[in-house]
Amino acid sequence: MKKIKQNISFILLLTLWCSVIYGQNINKFDESGKRHGLWKGVYEDTKNPRYEGTFEHGKETGVFKYFDNTVKLVVIATRDFSANDGSHYTTFYNQKGFKVSEGKVVGKDTYVGEWKYYHLDSKKIMTLENYVDGKLNGVRKVYFPNDKIAEETTYVNGKKEGKYKKYADNGVVLEESNYKNDQYDGMATFRISEKQISGQGMFKNGKKVGKWKVLENGKLKTVNMDLQGKKFEKRTKPVEDYQGK
C-alpha cells in the first residue's frame, strides 16, 4: 500500500514537472523580442484554444492550426508556411471537417494564383478562381455538383472583361454575353431552352441599345431599345431554377 502511494506521488510530481517545463517552452520571445518557438493563442472570452504554430525568430514556419471557439477543438483553418517566401497556403474547413476553400496568400490577405471553393459538405469543386496581386484575373469557373460547368466569366484586374457564359445543368447555354469594364457591352443572347431565345441584342455601357429580339407571350418580336428608355432587366431564370423547358 505504501509503495502504491509512493508511485502515485511520483506520477503526480512528474506530471507537474512536465507541465511546468512545457509551459516554459511556449509563447516565448528571443533576445530581440521576436516570437520564437511554439506559440498558442486563446479566445479572450472563453479561453478556448484559438491557434497553435511555431515561429522562427519572428517568422511563421511549418503549419499553423486555427480552432473554432468550442471545447471540441475543431480545426477551421490551416496555414502552411513551408514555402518560406512570405506566402502561405491557406485551407478553410467547416465544422464537419470538409474543405470550404483553399489557395495561396501573400502577406496577410493578398490572394494569388488558383483558389478552389467547394460545394457544401462535399469534395466536389464549386468554383475555380485565379488571382494576381489580390485581384481576379482570367476565367472564373463555377460548377454544378455533377461537375458540369455552370458559369464562365473572364476577369481583368478584378473586373469582368470579355466573354461570359451561363449554362443549365443539362449543358444548354442560357446566356452568352460580353463585358467591358464590369458592365454588359456588345452582343448578348439569352435563352430559356436550347432552341428558345428570350432576348438578343446589343449592350453599351450596361444598357440595351438598338434593335432587340424579345420574347413576349411566347413569340419573338423586335423592339427598338433606343426608343424605349427602359433599363435592362435580365430575362433568364436563375440556373438552379432551370427545368429544361
N, C-alpha and C positions, 0 to 999 in steps of 0.2 A: 504493500500500500504506500509506504514511504517512498519507494522507488518510483511509483507511478506519479506521485505528486511532484517529485523532482523532475521527472520527464516533462510534465505539463508546464512546470515553471520555466524549464529550459526553452520549450517551444514558444511560450509567450514572450520571453525575453528576446529570442531570436526574431520573432515576428516584429516586435517593437523596434529592434535594432535595424532590421531590413527597411521598415517604414521610414525610420529617421534617415538612413543612408539614401533611400530612394527619393525622399522629399528634398534632400540636399542637392540632388542632381537634376532637378527640373527647374525651369523658369529662371535660369541664371544668365548673367552677363559676363562678357570677357573684360579684360583690363581697359578696353577702350569704351566700355559702356554699351556694347552691342550684344544683342541676344545671341546666345551660344548654347548648343546642346538641345536637349529635349525640352519643348515648351508645351504646356497645356493651359487652355483658357476655359473659363466657365461663363455661363449666363448669369448676369448680375442679379436677376430676380429670383432664380431658383437654385443657383449654384450648380446646376447640372453641367456636365462637360459640354463645351462648345466646339473645341477643336484640339488637335494634337499634331505636332510636327517638329522637325529638327532644323535648327539654324546652325550655320557655319559662319561664325563671326559676322552676324547681321544678315546673312543671306539664307533664304529658304533652300533646303536641299531635300531630295527624296520626295516622298508622298505625304501630303498633309490631308488629314481627315476632318470633316466637319459633321457635327451631330445635330439632330433635332433637339428641341427643348423638352425632352421627356426622359424618364428613367430607363427607357428601353435602349437608349444609345443607338438609334437608327442612323446610319451614315446617309446624309442627304447630299453630300458633295465631296469630291476629292480633287486635289490639285497636285499634279506631278511636275516637279521642278527638275527632273533628271536631265533635261536638255542643257541646263547650265548656261543659258544665253539671254536671261532676262525674261523668258517666256515660261508659261506653264500650261499643261494640258488639263483642262477642267472637265469634269463629268458631274452632272447633276442627277440625283435619284429621287424617286418618290418614296412614300412611306412603305411601299411594298417591295422596294428594292429594285424596281425597274428603272432603266435609264430614261431620263427626260430629255436631256440634250448633252452634247459633248463637242469640244473643239479647243483650239489654241487661243490663248490670251497673252498679250504682251503688256507688261506693266500691271496696273490694277484692273483695267476693264476694257482694253482695246482688243476687239476680236480680229483675228487674222486667219486666212486660209479657210478650209472647209469646216463648216459646222453642221452637225446632224441633230435632228429633232425626231422623237419617236412618238408613235401612237400610244395612247393611254394604256398602261399595263401590258405593253407589247414590245417585242424586239424588232418589230417592223418599222422601217423608216417612214416618217411622215413628211419631213421637209429636208432638203439639202440646200445650203446657202454657202456662198463664198464671200469672204471679206478681204478688203485691202485697207489697212490703217483704220479699222473700225467701221468702214462703210461697205455696204453691199455692192458687189461688182460681179458681172457675169450673169449666168442664168440661174435663177432661183426655181427649184422644182418642188412641187407638192404632190404627194402620192396618196391614193386611196389605201385602205387596209389590205386590199387584194393585190397590192404592189403596182397597180396600173397608175399611169400618170394622171393627175388632176389639174395641175396648172404649170405653166412655164412662163416666167417673167424675166425679162432682161433688165439688169441694173447697171448704171454707170455712176460711180461716186455717190451711191446711196439713193439715186433717183431712178424711176422707171424710164427706160430709154430703149426704143426699138420694139420688137415683136412681143406680143402677149397672146397666149392661148389658154383656153379653159376647156376641160373635157368632162363628159359624163363617164360614169364608171363602166359603161359598155364601149367606150372608145370614141363616141361621137364628139366632134369638135363643136362645143356650144358657143364659143366666141373666138374670133380671130381679129385682133386689133393691133394698133401701133401707138406707142407713147413717145412724147418728146418733152423733156424737162418735167417729168412726173405728171403729164396731162395727156389725155387722148389727143392724138394728132395723126391724120392720114386716114386711109381706108379701114373700115371696120365692118365685120359681118357677125350677126347674132343669130343663133338657131335654137329651136325648141326640139328638133329631131334631125336626123341625118339629111332628110330631104325638105325640111320645112324651115325657111328663113323667117325670122321675126323682125329683122331690121338690117338694113345695109346702106352704107353711105360714107361720107367724109366727115372727119372732125378737124377743127382748127382751134388750137388753144383750149381744148377741153369742151368745145361746143360743136353741135351738129351744124353743118353748113351745106348749102347746095341741095340737090335733089336726093331724097332718101326713099328707099323702098320700105314701107312699114306695113306690118300685119295687123289688120283690123277686121274683126268679125269673120276670121278665117280666110281672108283674102288679102293679097299684097296690093297696096296702092302706092302711087308715087306722090310724095309730099315735098314741096319746096320749103326747106327749113329756113331759108333766108327771109321768108315771108311770115313765118310762124312766131318767131321771138320766144320760143319755148326752150327751157333748159333741158339738158339731157336727162332722161330717166331710163335706167337700164331695163331692158325688156326680157332678159333671160332669167330663168329661175335659178336659185342657188344650186350648185352642183349636187348637194346632198338631197335636194327635193326632186331631182330629175327621175322620172319613172319610165323613160324610154318611149313616151307617147309622142 
